[in-house]
């Protein structure tokens, strides 16, 4: 394969063998985030929450998907309070009020859609 072929391959897809490796160690009392993918129709952000940390109620101007990879959290979607754990997957329409409270250390994937 030529260098040009390699560059073309890199532009065709993004391969991340382990999303967890994208978030550095999560310090106590902190939330870390890392945007690892951005294009016109999709933005991928990985969050790491220390236990007890919260993203207070807010809305997003775009539809979004939350996928909890590790840990346990309390998730508020509109008027509903739900539990999130590894494997929890949520699709939210634009402008839905929501919040996340990490009960343990949490890793969460956020996908913002167009």
Protein Blocks (a to p, Z undefined) as FASTA:
>chain_A
ZZklmmmmmmmpccdfblklmpccddehiacdddfbdcfkbccddddddehiacdddddf
bdcddddfbdcddddehjbccdddehiacdddehiacddddfbdcdddddddZZ
